[in-house]
């Protein structure tokens, strides 16, 4: 039965099993901002922009992909860096020919192979970020900047390579912000809405772009950012997308609000800043419902504190930034252990992880980022059974008798207890049911070892004898089942 362009009809669309099962996606932020590849190392985004003080907290944004915005804010570290490195008169548009030249070295097959080795099941590419530059030569030219696009079809090249590796392909598009249509910079959280272009021309431009992307690349994920112009018919777009690709999914960043001249009033702006700050805090913890139809929610640089009934996807960079930031080192990057523990926590609570990489302008994945991806993939080679295709158990969290945090997942008759730390003393004691989730006999295995482990069960607690030669790992998985 075809979907109709109504909220009621769209709600009938089920989240497909593939998205529930996939657990890990790779986000790719790549564009003109990858040429300077710089942002201040000011901390994680919400601490800086939501809790930041002053008239322009976004001047301290750690997101390198926001380079053009921070460049336009007086006193920003980015403006100082730009003047020192390129000169005060060098325009952001000057990065376009440099990016086109560098992108000649792009190797989509190498990206796809790396993402596959990391254990990813899908990839989401930024086809157009807030600077408006598209990574494909669109049929619909930017009316304000003709030729504001990549020379080659980078979107299509990566989509083919990703699918050749057996992964699904998703597309990101900035529907809410486009700095070629709206010249005012984003200074604070109110401007995230106040600077959304609202013209009929922009609404038509976004709609035409999305429809072109759907027709040309048949994405498995529509990942819109910030929102949509208020006059755009999003329900019609989603209905047509589902009818063309029933197994596709759309995210929750669908805000359609036109504040008009309201933000020009200082009192109204102060009230809106308080409201927006609160809304952002609720958004990043997954507690703020989407303003329109969505298959999944997308907290950013955050997780949730419980199992939630709706599908969600945590998204973050390995460091503070999504776009490549040449200043980030291991000090600013998740360790492999932090990455694995965060990922396991997300999966135990009904989430996926969309983990970002920020390539250099020539398409090189920074070595530290590649190292983390390969480390995660090696961990998944041993423990992936406890991740892929699983569902939340009756509870997400627990602790061993000696204080090691535990996260739980389940699949069929099997329960998986993932220890976020190295067991001590050769045994693990854990309070669990005497049988598996479906009433199995309760044999216990350590993933990566063939033989079942010696166990005793007494007083509601398992005591599990571990192998003597326990391999070093970021986390260990006990499988309890028939």
C-alpha positions as CSV (number, residue, x, y, z in Angstrom):
1,X,0.0,0.0,0.0
2,X,1.6,3.3,-1.0
3,X,2.4,5.9,1.6
4,X,0.5,9.2,1.6
5,X,2.0,12.6,2.3
6,X,0.4,12.7,5.8
7,X,1.9,12.3,9.3
8,X,-0.6,9.5,9.9
9,X,0.4,7.5,6.9
10,X,4.2,8.0,7.4
11,X,3.9,6.7,11.0
12,X,2.9,3.3,9.5
13,X,6.5,3.0,8.1
14,X,8.3,0.4,10.2
15,X,12.0,0.8,11.1
16,X,13.5,-1.9,8.9
17,X,15.3,-4.9,10.5
18,X,18.6,-4.0,8.7
19,X,18.8,-0.7,10.6
20,X,18.1,-2.4,14.0
21,X,20.7,-5.0,13.2
22,X,23.4,-2.8,11.7
23,X,24.6,-1.1,15.0
24,X,27.6,0.7,13.4
25,X,27.7,3.3,10.7
26,X,30.5,5.6,9.5
27,X,29.8,9.3,9.0
28,X,32.0,11.2,6.6
29,X,32.4,15.0,6.8
30,X,34.5,16.1,3.8
31,X,34.4,19.4,1.8
32,X,36.0,22.8,1.3
33,X,36.5,23.0,5.1
34,X,38.9,20.1,4.8
35,X,41.4,22.3,3.1
36,X,42.1,24.6,6.1
37,X,41.2,21.7,8.4
38,X,41.3,23.8,11.6
39,X,39.1,24.7,14.6
40,X,39.9,25.6,18.2
41,X,40.4,22.7,20.6
42,X,37.7,24.2,22.9
43,X,36.0,21.0,24.1
44,X,32.9,19.0,23.2
45,X,30.3,21.0,21.3
46,X,27.5,21.5,23.8
47,X,29.8,22.7,26.5
48,X,31.0,25.4,24.2
49,X,27.9,26.5,22.3
50,X,25.0,25.8,24.6
51,X,26.7,26.6,27.9
52,X,29.1,29.2,26.5
53,X,29.0,32.8,27.5
54,X,29.0,36.0,25.6
55,X,27.2,37.3,22.5
56,X,28.9,34.8,20.1
57,X,29.6,31.4,21.8
58,X,29.8,29.8,18.3
59,X,33.0,31.7,17.8
60,X,34.6,29.0,19.9
61,X,33.0,26.1,18.0
62,X,35.3,23.0,17.9
63,X,33.7,21.9,14.6
64,X,36.1,22.4,11.7
65,X,33.3,22.0,9.2
66,X,31.9,25.3,10.6
67,X,35.1,27.2,9.5
68,X,33.3,29.7,7.2
69,X,30.9,30.6,10.0
70,X,33.5,31.1,12.7
71,X,35.7,33.0,10.2
72,X,32.9,35.6,10.0
73,X,32.7,36.1,13.8
74,X,34.9,38.9,15.2
75,X,37.5,37.8,17.6
76,X,37.2,34.1,16.8
77,X,40.3,31.9,17.0
78,X,39.5,30.8,13.5
79,X,39.6,34.3,12.1
80,X,43.1,34.8,13.7
81,X,44.3,31.4,12.3
82,X,43.0,32.3,8.9
83,X,44.7,35.7,8.8
84,X,48.0,34.2,9.8
85,X,47.8,31.2,7.4
86,X,46.0,32.6,4.3
87,X,45.8,36.3,4.8
88,X,42.9,38.4,5.9
89,X,41.7,39.0,2.3
90,X,41.7,35.3,1.3
91,X,38.0,34.4,0.8
92,X,36.4,31.1,1.8
93,X,35.5,30.5,-1.8
94,X,39.3,30.4,-2.5
95,X,39.3,26.9,-1.0
96,X,37.1,25.5,-3.8
97,X,39.8,25.2,-6.5
98,X,42.2,23.8,-3.8
99,X,39.6,21.2,-2.8
100,X,38.9,20.2,-6.4
101,X,42.6,19.7,-7.1
102,X,43.2,17.7,-3.9
103,X,40.1,15.5,-4.4
104,X,41.7,14.2,-7.6
105,X,43.5,11.8,-5.3
106,X,40.3,10.5,-3.7
107,X,40.2,6.6,-3.5
108,X,36.6,5.6,-2.7
109,X,37.5,1.9,-2.7
110,X,40.2,2.4,0.0
111,X,37.6,4.3,2.1
112,X,35.0,1.5,1.7
113,X,37.6,-1.2,2.5
114,X,38.6,0.6,5.7
115,X,35.0,1.1,6.8
116,X,34.3,-2.5,6.1
117,X,37.3,-3.6,8.2
118,X,36.0,-1.3,11.0
119,X,32.9,-3.4,11.1
120,X,30.5,-0.8,9.7
121,X,27.3,-1.8,8.1
122,X,26.4,1.5,6.6
123,X,28.0,4.8,5.6
124,X,26.6,8.3,5.5
125,X,28.3,11.0,3.4
126,X,27.9,14.8,3.7
127,X,26.6,15.6,0.2
128,X,26.1,19.3,1.2
129,X,27.1,20.9,4.4
130,X,26.2,24.4,5.7
131,X,28.5,26.1,3.3
132,X,26.3,24.9,0.4
133,X,29.1,23.3,-1.6
134,X,27.8,20.0,-3.1
135,X,29.9,16.9,-3.5
136,X,28.1,16.0,-6.7
137,X,27.5,18.2,-9.9
138,X,23.8,18.8,-9.4
139,X,21.3,19.4,-12.1
140,X,20.1,22.3,-9.9
141,X,22.8,25.0,-9.8
142,X,23.2,27.2,-6.8
143,X,21.6,30.5,-7.9
144,X,24.0,32.6,-5.8
145,X,27.2,30.7,-6.5
146,X,27.3,29.0,-10.0
147,X,29.7,26.1,-10.1
148,X,29.6,25.7,-6.3
149,X,30.1,21.9,-6.5
150,X,32.7,19.2,-6.8
151,X,34.2,18.6,-10.3
152,X,33.5,14.9,-10.1
153,X,30.6,12.9,-8.8
154,X,32.1,12.1,-5.4
155,X,28.8,11.0,-4.0
156,X,28.3,8.4,-6.7
157,X,31.8,7.1,-6.6
158,X,31.6,6.5,-2.9
159,X,28.1,5.0,-3.1
160,X,29.3,2.4,-5.6
161,X,32.4,1.5,-3.6
162,X,30.4,1.2,-0.3
163,X,27.9,-1.1,-1.9
164,X,30.6,-3.2,-3.5
165,X,31.8,-3.9,0.1
166,X,28.3,-5.1,1.1
167,X,27.4,-2.0,3.1
168,X,24.4,0.3,2.8
169,X,24.8,3.9,1.7
170,X,23.2,6.9,3.4
171,X,23.3,10.6,2.5
172,X,23.5,13.7,4.7
173,X,22.2,17.0,3.5
174,X,22.0,20.4,5.3
175,X,18.5,21.4,4.7
176,X,18.3,23.9,7.5
177,X,21.4,26.0,7.0
178,X,23.0,27.2,3.7
179,X,25.3,30.2,4.1
180,X,25.1,30.9,0.3
181,X,21.4,31.8,0.8
182,X,21.7,33.4,4.2
183,X,24.6,35.7,4.9
184,X,24.1,36.2,8.6
185,X,26.4,34.0,10.7
186,X,25.3,31.7,13.6
187,X,26.4,33.4,16.8
188,X,24.3,31.4,19.3
189,X,21.7,28.7,19.6
190,X,18.9,31.1,18.6
191,X,20.6,31.6,15.2
192,X,20.4,27.9,14.4
193,X,16.7,28.7,13.6
194,X,16.9,32.5,13.0
195,X,19.4,32.1,10.1
196,X,17.5,29.3,8.3
197,X,16.7,30.5,4.8
198,X,12.9,30.6,4.4
199,X,12.4,31.8,0.9
200,X,10.2,29.9,-1.6
201,X,13.3,29.6,-3.8
202,X,15.3,27.9,-1.1
203,X,12.5,25.5,-0.2
204,X,12.3,24.5,-3.8
205,X,16.1,24.2,-4.0
206,X,16.2,21.8,-1.0
207,X,13.3,19.7,-2.3
208,X,14.8,19.4,-5.8
209,X,18.2,18.4,-4.4
210,X,16.8,15.7,-2.1
211,X,14.7,14.3,-4.9
212,X,17.7,14.3,-7.2
213,X,19.8,12.5,-4.6
214,X,17.1,9.9,-4.1
215,X,16.7,9.3,-7.8
216,X,20.4,9.1,-8.6
217,X,21.8,7.3,-5.6
218,X,18.8,5.5,-3.9
219,X,20.1,6.1,-0.4
220,X,19.2,3.8,2.4
221,X,19.3,6.7,4.9
222,X,18.1,10.3,4.5
223,X,20.1,12.2,7.1
224,X,19.0,15.8,7.1
225,X,20.6,18.3,9.4
226,X,19.3,21.3,11.5
227,X,15.8,21.4,9.9
228,X,13.8,22.4,6.7
229,X,12.4,25.7,5.5
230,X,9.0,26.1,7.0
231,X,7.2,26.2,3.6
232,X,8.7,22.9,2.3
233,X,6.3,19.9,2.0
234,X,8.4,17.4,4.0
235,X,5.6,14.8,4.2
236,X,5.4,14.7,0.4
237,X,9.1,14.1,0.1
238,X,9.1,11.3,2.7
239,X,6.1,9.6,1.2
240,X,7.7,9.6,-2.2
241,X,11.0,8.3,-0.7
242,X,9.3,5.4,1.2
243,X,7.3,4.5,-2.0
244,X,10.6,4.4,-4.0
245,X,12.7,2.8,-1.2
246,X,10.5,1.1,1.4
247,X,13.5,-0.1,3.4
248,X,14.9,3.4,3.8
249,X,15.0,5.4,7.0
250,X,14.8,9.2,7.8
251,X,16.2,10.9,10.8
252,X,14.6,13.4,13.2
253,X,16.2,16.7,12.3
254,X,13.1,18.1,10.7
255,X,12.3,21.3,12.6
256,X,10.3,23.7,10.5
257,X,10.0,27.0,12.3
258,X,10.1,30.5,10.8
259,X,10.8,33.0,13.6
260,X,10.6,35.9,11.2
261,X,11.5,39.2,12.9
262,X,11.0,37.9,16.4
263,X,14.8,37.3,17.0
264,X,15.4,41.0,16.3
265,X,13.7,41.9,19.6
266,X,16.3,41.7,22.4
267,X,13.9,40.5,25.1
268,X,12.4,37.9,22.8
269,X,15.9,36.8,21.8
270,X,17.0,36.3,25.4
271,X,13.9,34.2,26.1
272,X,14.5,32.1,23.0
273,X,18.1,31.6,24.0
274,X,17.0,30.1,27.3
275,X,14.4,27.9,25.6
276,X,16.7,26.8,22.8
277,X,19.4,26.0,25.4
278,X,17.0,23.8,27.3
279,X,15.8,22.2,24.1
280,X,19.3,21.4,23.0
281,X,20.1,19.7,26.3
282,X,17.0,17.5,25.9
283,X,17.8,16.9,22.3
284,X,21.3,15.5,23.0
285,X,20.0,13.1,25.6
286,X,17.3,11.7,23.3
287,X,14.5,13.1,25.4
288,X,13.2,15.7,23.0
289,X,10.6,14.2,20.6
290,X,11.1,15.1,16.9
291,X,8.9,18.0,15.6
292,X,7.9,15.9,12.6
293,X,8.0,12.4,11.3
294,X,11.2,10.4,11.9
295,X,12.3,6.7,12.0
296,X,15.1,7.4,14.5
297,X,16.5,10.1,16.8
298,X,20.0,11.5,16.7
299,X,21.7,12.7,19.9
300,X,25.0,14.3,19.2
301,X,28.1,13.8,21.3
302,X,25.8,12.2,23.9
303,X,24.1,9.0,24.9
304,X,21.0,8.0,26.9
305,X,20.8,6.7,30.4
306,X,18.3,3.9,29.9
307,X,16.8,1.5,27.3
308,X,14.5,3.6,25.2
309,X,11.6,2.1,23.1
310,X,12.3,4.2,20.0
311,X,15.3,3.6,17.7
312,X,18.1,6.1,18.1
313,X,21.5,6.7,16.7
314,X,24.3,8.4,18.6
315,X,26.6,10.5,16.4
316,X,30.0,11.9,17.2
317,X,33.5,12.4,15.9
318,X,36.5,10.5,17.2
319,X,37.7,13.9,18.4
320,X,35.9,17.2,19.1
321,X,35.3,17.9,15.4
322,X,33.4,16.1,12.6
323,X,35.5,17.8,9.8
324,X,39.2,17.2,9.7
325,X,41.0,19.3,12.3
326,X,44.8,19.1,11.9
327,X,45.3,20.2,15.5
328,X,43.6,17.1,17.1
329,X,46.0,14.6,18.6
330,X,45.5,11.5,20.8
331,X,44.8,13.8,23.7
332,X,41.7,15.0,21.9
333,X,40.6,11.7,20.5
334,X,38.8,8.8,22.0
335,X,41.0,5.9,23.0
336,X,40.1,2.5,21.7
337,X,38.8,1.5,25.1
338,X,36.6,4.6,25.4
339,X,35.3,4.0,21.9
340,X,34.4,0.3,22.5
341,X,32.8,1.1,25.9
342,X,30.7,3.9,24.4
343,X,29.6,1.7,21.5
344,X,28.6,-1.2,23.7
345,X,26.7,1.2,26.0
346,X,24.8,2.6,23.0
347,X,23.9,-0.8,21.6
348,X,22.7,-2.1,25.0
349,X,20.1,0.8,25.1
350,X,18.6,0.3,21.6
351,X,21.0,2.6,19.7
352,X,23.3,2.6,16.8
353,X,26.6,4.5,16.6
354,X,27.3,6.7,13.6
355,X,31.0,7.3,14.1
356,X,32.5,10.1,12.1
357,X,35.8,10.3,10.2
358,X,37.1,13.6,8.9
359,X,39.3,13.0,5.8
360,X,41.9,15.5,4.7
361,X,41.2,17.4,1.5
362,X,42.9,14.8,-0.7
363,X,40.8,12.1,0.9
364,X,43.4,10.7,3.3
365,X,41.9,9.4,6.5
366,X,44.1,10.7,9.3
367,X,46.2,7.8,10.6
368,X,45.0,8.2,14.2
369,X,41.4,7.9,13.0
370,X,42.2,4.9,10.8
371,X,43.9,3.3,13.8
372,X,40.8,3.6,15.9
373,X,38.6,2.2,13.2
374,X,40.8,-0.8,12.7
375,X,41.0,-1.4,16.5
376,X,37.2,-1.3,16.7
377,X,37.0,-3.7,13.8
378,X,39.4,-6.1,15.5
379,X,37.3,-6.1,18.6
380,X,34.1,-6.7,16.6
381,X,35.8,-9.7,14.9
382,X,35.8,-11.4,18.2
383,X,32.7,-9.9,19.9
384,X,30.5,-9.0,17.0
385,X,28.0,-11.8,17.8
386,X,27.1,-9.8,20.9
387,X,26.5,-6.6,18.8
388,X,25.1,-7.3,15.4
389,X,21.4,-8.3,15.2
390,X,21.0,-8.1,19.0
391,X,18.2,-6.4,20.9
392,X,18.1,-4.8,24.4
393,X,17.7,-7.2,27.3
394,X,15.3,-6.5,30.2
395,X,18.0,-4.2,31.6
396,X,21.1,-2.6,30.0
397,X,23.5,-2.2,32.9
398,X,25.0,-4.3,35.7
399,X,28.2,-4.7,37.7
400,X,30.3,-7.7,38.6
401,X,30.9,-8.5,42.2
402,X,34.3,-6.8,42.0
403,X,32.9,-3.6,40.4
404,X,33.4,-4.0,36.7
405,X,30.6,-2.3,34.7
406,X,28.6,-4.7,32.5
407,X,26.3,-4.0,29.5
408,X,23.7,-6.6,28.3
409,X,22.4,-7.5,24.9
410,X,20.3,-10.5,23.7
411,X,19.6,-12.5,20.6
412,X,17.4,-15.5,20.3
413,X,18.0,-17.7,23.3
414,X,21.3,-16.1,24.1
415,X,22.1,-13.4,26.6
416,X,25.4,-11.5,26.3
417,X,27.1,-9.8,29.3
418,X,29.8,-7.5,28.0
419,X,32.4,-6.6,30.7
420,X,33.8,-3.1,30.3
421,X,37.1,-3.9,32.0
422,X,39.5,-6.7,32.6
423,X,38.4,-9.4,35.1
424,X,40.6,-9.9,38.0
425,X,41.5,-13.1,39.9
426,X,40.5,-15.6,37.2
427,X,36.8,-15.5,38.0
428,X,33.7,-13.4,37.3
429,X,30.8,-13.2,39.7
430,X,27.6,-11.8,38.2
431,X,24.0,-11.7,39.4
432,X,21.9,-13.1,36.6
433,X,19.0,-15.5,36.0
434,X,19.8,-19.2,36.2
435,X,18.8,-19.7,32.6
436,X,19.2,-17.9,29.3
437,X,16.6,-15.4,28.0
438,X,14.5,-18.1,26.4
439,X,14.9,-20.7,29.2
440,X,18.1,-22.3,27.9
441,X,20.3,-24.4,30.2
442,X,22.6,-21.5,30.8
443,X,26.0,-22.7,29.4
444,X,28.6,-19.9,29.5
445,X,31.2,-19.1,26.8
446,X,33.7,-16.4,26.5
447,X,33.5,-15.1,23.0
448,X,36.8,-15.9,21.2
449,X,37.2,-19.2,23.1
450,X,35.7,-22.4,21.8
451,X,35.2,-24.4,25.0
452,X,32.4,-23.6,27.5
453,X,33.6,-22.2,30.8
454,X,33.4,-23.9,34.2
455,X,30.5,-22.2,36.1
456,X,28.6,-22.5,39.3
457,X,25.3,-20.9,40.1
458,X,24.2,-20.2,43.7
459,X,22.0,-17.6,45.3
460,X,21.1,-15.8,42.1
461,X,24.8,-15.4,41.1
462,X,27.0,-16.9,38.5
463,X,30.6,-17.6,39.2
464,X,32.5,-18.1,36.0
465,X,36.0,-19.5,35.8
466,X,37.9,-17.7,33.0
467,X,40.7,-19.1,30.8
468,X,44.2,-18.8,32.4
469,X,45.6,-17.0,29.3
470,X,43.1,-14.2,28.9
471,X,43.9,-12.1,25.8
472,X,44.1,-8.3,26.3
473,X,40.9,-6.6,25.1
474,X,38.9,-3.4,25.6
475,X,35.9,-5.5,26.7
476,X,35.1,-9.2,27.2
477,X,31.8,-10.9,26.3
478,X,30.2,-13.7,28.3
479,X,27.6,-15.6,26.2
480,X,24.9,-17.3,28.3
481,X,22.6,-19.6,26.4
482,X,21.5,-23.2,25.8
